[in-house]
Amino acid sequence: VQKAIMRPRATPSNIILSILCVVALQELFGYVFLETDYDYDAQEAYQVSRSLRAVRRRYGSHAGRERLRARKARLLHQDETASFADGRQLNILTLGGSVTWGAMLDNRSDAYPFRLRDHYGHKVTNLALRGTGSGYPAQCISTMLGGESKKSPEYDPEVPFDVIILEFSLNGTDGIQLLVQRLRERFPDAFFIYVDVFSLSSPNGAVDSKVARKLVLENGGEIYNFGNTGVANAHYNFREEIEDHDNPTEEIRAMFGNDRHHPSATGHDLITSKVMEIIDQHDFPSKPRLGSWLGGDACFSWYEDGEPTLKIIDGGKIHHYHSSHKWSIQVSYKDGAIIEYNHKSDKDASFSLQYMTKSSVRGDPNSSKYPPVIISIEQNFSDIEARKTAALLSEVELNRENVNKINKIGEGWTYLSGLHRKPSMSTFHITEVSRVGTLKPGRNFIYIYPVEERIYPFRLTATIICEACERLGWVEDLSL
């Protein structure tokens, strides 16, 4: 086929051979893709045949025709597209939890984002956060990338990403629609890959990632299901493949570390090779576009570095988890805590908090290790002191049906249960994000008061303001 394409088409023999090639390809793929006014070279012919084989394997000759047309259009405009086979360095963004961060590895550089960089020469920006689902990056992605531009001289915020890899099946997919929507708005040509991981230590293995996977596919992306050693984007259901999580096969067990939760170096090697297999089958624009952040966001997290940017006025202190190298602001059970936030804008803004959650017994809200709290926001310090006094004197109206549900709360107060929103995630020691009120321009004082005493004090890990979220219609708590 390549010879027929490459030869001049003026001779009758070449014309006949070309026609035979078209007939053969139509028979094989169910779609004629050659054009008489375009000159292929050998490399481009290989790209076309490889891409068509991949699409046909994944979708079938009829179901994949729309994708074939899209790939054909890209390939026929060689000044606008390029393939990984051309040896181009790709700009890759990775977002996820502790798996993508590289937790529980003897050498963190064995995690798949760093392997993509070190073994394949791609430019990788890894913004994974341990113990964090998709809710935080959904509301804070522009801040996260802005912070990366200050820390890493290699990151250029004006260069669009070619590939965006998502991994949230262990920590939760709340807000995944918003995250994908914002990333697509900013990086309209990026290729999404969802890495669907699972755990041997969890009864269910992972959260239901159906919505996340569907979103990625609808945006032209692909899915890699961890544990699959066959064709990278083939269907693989670990719940069906692994009948006994307590006694998996040696092959499956070798993919996990000692905690049976995070992938081992062997597991990360598998993820890397399969992600590269998917990337190798995709065609990328040589000049990807850069879109808008739609107002962006302003998020401040001290979870990874212990450096809060807001001011602790009273009742809070920085706590360092020495075993995991994470930080939080611990709220005094006795007096609560007052923090100050200077909102540098001329508009009101929705305000959310990120905090730690964990329960001892799944489905039992009373087994939470963290207390429920009430929160109030005022612009005058005297007003927030009055709020504090009311809380300490038990003068705040709070009628609760149980830990999870309240019937009534006093005006100007917000209630947080201290639990993860999804019961299936409640026994994991991870963060949750909840909207707690509205900030006014200028100084704002936030008072947090625990209404019960639990094993751990309330632990605050980040503050979140997202203008883009409001412009896109996301004004309440994120959920599927």
N, C-alpha and C positions, 0 to 999 in steps of 0.2 A: 504493500500500500504506500509506504514511504517513497519507494522508487517511482511509483506512478505519479505521486504528487510532485516530486522534485523535478522530474524531467520536463523539458519544454513540451507544450501541448499542440504543437503545430503538425506533427506527423500523424497519419491515420492510426498507426499502431498504438501510439500513446493515447489517442482519443478513445480507441476501443478498450484499452487496458483500464483507463480511468472510469469508463462506463461500467465495466465489469466490477471494478472496486466499489463503485457506488451501490450497485446491486447487492454485492456481498455484504456491505456494511448495513444496508437497509434490512437485509435478511437477519443479520446478527442483532441489530439494535432497535429495529422498528422505527428508525428515523433517519432521513437523509440530511447530512449536515454539511456536505461539501458545497462550496461556491465556485463558479467558474472564473470569477474575477478576483480571486485571492490566491496569492502564491504562498504556500506553506513551505517551511523548511523542515528538516528532519526532526528537530527538537519540538517544533509546534505540532507536528503530526503525532509525535509520541504523547504530548500533553493531551491532545484531543482523544486519542484512543484510550489512554489511561483514565481520563476523566469519565468517559462514557462507560467504560467497564465498571468503574466504581459506582456510578449512578445506577446502572442496570442491576448490579449486585444488591444494592441497598433498596431500590424502589421497584424494580421490574421494568420491562421494556415499555409498558404503557403508562404506568403510574408515574414514571420519572420523566415524561416528555417535557413537562414545563421546566424542570431543572436542566434538561438537555438544551432546551432553547436558550436559557439564561447563560449556560456555560459556552454555548456556541457564540452568542453575542459578544461575550467577553474575549473569547479567543480570536474572533475575527477583527478585533481592534487591538493589535499588538502594541500600539503606543499607549494604551490605557491599562493594560493588564500585564501581570507577570506571575510566574509560577515559582514555587519554592525550588523546583528543579533547576531554575536559573541560577541558584546559588545566592539569592538575595537574603540579606539579614532582615528578619522580621522584627517588628516592634510588638512585644507581647505584654499584656496586662493580666496578672493572676489575682483573683479575689477568692477568699474562702476563709476557713477556720484553721484549727491547729494542724490539720493534715497538710494544707498548702503552706502553712507557716514553716513546717518541718519539725513538729514536736516529736519527742521520744526517739529521736535518731541519735546515734553516737556522734555523727557529723551532720549538722544541719544542711550542709551543702549537698547531701544526698537526696534532699527533697526535690520533687520533679521540676519546680520552677528553676532551681539552680542547675539542674541537669540540662534543661533546655538551653540555658545560657552557656554553661561550661562545656558541654559535650557537643552542642550543635551550633554554637556561635550566635544565637539570637540575643536580642536586647530584651531583657525581661525586667519588668517592674512588678515586684511582689508586694502587694498591700494586704496580705492575709492577716487576720487578727485572731488570736487564740480565744476559744470560748465565746465566739461571736458569730451569729447568724447573718443573714443578708439584710436584716433591718437597719443596722448601723451604716454600712456602705450605701444602702439605698438612699439614705437621707444625708450622707456626708461625703459622697464620692469626690466632689470637686475640692473640698477641704483636704481630703486624704491625698489627692494628687498634687495639690498646691504645697502641702507639707513635704512631699517627696521631692519637689523641685528645689526646695531649700536644702534638703539633706543630701541629695545625690546630684552631683554635677553632670552625670550621664543622662539624667532624665530631662527631656525638652518638652514642656507642656504644649508647644505649638506643633509637635509631630504627632499625627494621629496613630492610634494603635491599629495594627493589622489583625491581631488575634486577641480576643478576650476570653479567658478561661475562668469558669465559675465552679465552686465546690462548696455546697452548703447542706448536704444531706445529713450531716451529723449534728450540726448546731441549729438548724431551722431555716426555713425559706420564707418567713414572713417578709413582706415587702419586695419579693423578687420581681413582681411586675413593675414596680416603681424603679427598681435598679436597672432592669433591662431597658425600660422606657427612657431613662435618663442617659444610659450609655449609648443607646441607639441615636438619641437626639444629638449627642456630642460627637459620636464616632459613627456616622451613617454607613460607612463601608466596612466596618470591623466584622470579622468572622467569629461567631460565638462557639465555644465548646463547653459543654457541661460534663464535669467529671463526677459521676454518681458513685460515691464511695459508701461503704457500709462497715459495721462493727461486729465483731464476734462476741463482744461483751454485753451487747444490748439485746433484749428479748426480741425486738422487732428488727434489729440490724441497722435501721436508719429511719428518718422521717419519710413520709410519702412525698417524693420529689416529682410527682406527676405534673403538677402545674409548672414547675421550673423547667422540666424537660420539654413540655409542650411549647412553652414560650421560646426556648432556644431553637427548636425546630421551626417554629413559625417565623423566626427571624433569620432563617436560612442557615442555622448552625447544625452541629452534630453532637451526639451523645456518646461518651465512653462510659460503659458500666464496669466499674472496678471488679476484677476477678476474671473478666473475659480475656482469654488468651488467643481467641480466634480473630476473625476480621474485626478491626477496631470498632466500627460503628454498628456491629451486629447486635441484635437483641440478646440481652442476658439478664435473667432475674435471679439474684442471689438467693432469694427466699425459696425458689424452686430447685436451684442447683445445690444448695447446702442444706441438707435435711436436718443435720444435727450440729448446731453451733458449738456445742460443748466438745464434740469429737469430729472436727472437720478433717478432710484429707490432708496429708502432709504437704501437698502442693499449695492448698489454700492457707494452711497454718503458717507456711514460710512467708506468705505475703504480709503478715502482721508482726508487730513488735511484741515485747513481753507483756504489754498491757492488753493485748488482744483487741485493741481499739484503733490504734493508729497503724498505718502501713509501715512495714519495715523498709530497709534500703532495697530489698528485693521487690517489694510492692511498689515503691516509687520508681524503680527501674521499669517495671511493667507499665505503669501509668505514662511515663515519659515516652516509651517506645510506641504505645498506642496513640498518644496525642500526636506524636510526630507522623505516624501513619495517616491520621486524619488530615493533618496539615499538608502533607505531601500530595494529597489528592485534591487540594483546593487551589483555586486560581485567585490571585490577589491583584487589585488595582495598583499600578505603579505610582499613582498619585492619589492616595486616599484623601477624602474630604474631612474637614474639621467643622463640626457644627457648633451649637450654642449650649451653654449651661443653664439658660433660662433664669438667670438671677443667682444661681449657685446656692451655696449653703455656708454656714459658719459653725463648725463643730470643733470642740476641744476635748480631747481624750488624754488622760494621764495613765491609762491602763497599762501601756507598754513602757513608759519612761518615767512615771512618777513625778511629772512636772505639770501640775494644774495651772491654767492661765487665769482662772477666776480666783477671787479673793475669799478666803475662809475668815469670816468675821468672828464666829463663836461656835464652840461645840463640835467641831470637826477636826480630824487630823489625818495626815497621810499614813496609810498602812501598806507595808511591803510584805507580799507573800514570798518568803525567802526560797521556798522549794520550787516555785514556778516563775519567779522574777516578774510578778505583776503587782500593780499598785491600785489603790482605791482611796477615796475619802471616806473614813469611817464616821458615822453619825452617832453622837452620844445618845445612849438610851435614856439617860436621866433628863437631859436638857434639850435634846435635839440639836440642830445645827443651823446657823445662818450663813449663807454665802452671798457674795455680791457679784453681779454680772453687769458689765457696761455694754449696753446694746447700741452699737455705733451705726445707727440708721435713723431715717426720718419716718419710718413706718413700723407699725406693730408687727410682731412676728410670733408665730407658733413656737412654743418652747417644749422640748422633750428631754428626758433624762435617760441615761443608760445605767443600769445597776446590776448587781450580782443576784443570782437565784440558785436555789438547790433545795430539794425535798428528800427526805429519807425514804418515803414510801410513795410510789407512783399512784396518783389519783387521790391521795390524802392531803388536802391543803393544810391540815393542822400539823403535818410533819415537816413543814417548811423550816429551814434553818435560819431564814432571814425574816425579820418582822415586817408586818404591814405598817405603812406610814401615811400621814396626812401632810399635805404640802400647800403652802400659800405664797403668793407673790405680791409684793408691794413696791412702790417707788420711793416712799419715805421710810427712813429707818425707824422713826417713832411708831409708824403703823405696823411695821413688821415686829417690833418689840411687843406691841399690844397683842398681836397674833400669838406670839410665843407665850405671853402671860396667860392668854385664854386656854392654850393647849395644856400648859402646866397645871392649871387649876381645873382641868377637865370640863371646861365651859364650851368646848366645840361640840355642836350637835353631830352625832354620828350614830346612825341606826343601821346595824349590819344584820343581814340574814345569816351570813356565815363569813368566813375569811375572804371568800371570792366575791360575794355579792353584797352591795349596800342598798338599803332602801332610801336613805336620805342622808345628806351631809350638809353642814352649815355653808352659807353663802361665802364664796371666796376661798373655799378649800377644795382640794383634790385628793382622792384616796388611791393609794397603790397597795395591792395585796402582798407584794414581795414575792409573788409566784411567777413562774414562766407562764405565758399565755397558753401554751400548748401542753396539756397534761402528759403527752408522750415524751416531752422534753424535761419534765419537772425534776427527774432524779439526776440530771446532768448538772455539773457546776459550771454554768454558762451565764452570759448576760442577757438581759431583756431591755427593750426600749419602750417607753410610754410617754405620751403627751401629757403634760402637767399644767399647762396654762398658756398665757400670752405675755410676751415682753413688750414694754413700752420703750420708746426711744430714750436713751440715757441710762442712768443708774437704776438697777432693779435689785431688790433684796428677796432671796428665796429662803423660806423657813421650812425645814424638814423635821417632823416629829414622829418617832416610833410609838404606835399605840399599844404594842405588846412587846414583851421581852422574849427573845429567842436565843438560840445557841450563839449565833453571830449577830453583830450589829448591822444595821443597814449600810451597804457599801455602794457608794456612788463612783462610777468610772468615766462618765462623759456627759457633756451638755450638747444639745443639738438645736440648731436653728436652720430651717430649710425653706428658703424663699421659693426655690424651684418646685418643691413639693406642693406648695399652695397653688402655684400657677398651673400645675398639672392636675389639681383637684384632690390632692392627698392632704387632708386637714385633720383627720382623726388617726388613731393608732393603726399601724400597719397590720394587716392580716391577710390570709389567703381567702 
